[in-house]
């Protein structure tokens, strides 16, 4: 029986730390689906919590000044206005 997309993402994140772009690449999804991954991650957080685990986010960070964002989707640094932002990374522990 084939695994659902949700189950495949859970398996990936239990093994390694990945960005949403890397998740899409590893699963062979189009880059446009990257925004869908964020809503799937919300569901995954609830599912793994019931299993006694947690979806962890390493927050996005400005490559210019080091500012750390609190939300996973960051495009521009409020401190230095740089668009050189390291994306959020996710894992399950």
C-alpha positions, 0 to 999 in steps of 0.5 A, a space after each residue: 500500500 502506498 504512503 500518503 504525502 503526509 506520511 512520506 513527509 513525516 518519514 523524511 522529517 524523522 530522519 533529517 532536518 529539511 526546508 520546504 524546498 528540500 521536502 518538495 525536491 526529495 518527494 519529486 513535487 513541483 516547486 509551486 507545491 512548496 506553499 502547500 507544504 506549510 499547511 501540511 506541516 500544520 497537520 503533521 504537528 498535530 499528528 506527531 504530538 499525539 504520538 509523543 513527538 514534536 515538529 521542530 522548526 529552526 527559524 529563518 535567519 537573515 544571512 546579513 545581520 543574523 536576525 531570527 524570525 519567529 514565523 516560518 515564512 520570511 522574505 525580508 529582514 525588518 532589521 536591515 531590509 536584506 532579502 538574503 534570508 536563510 529558510 526555516 528548517 523542520 524536523 521531528 523529534 
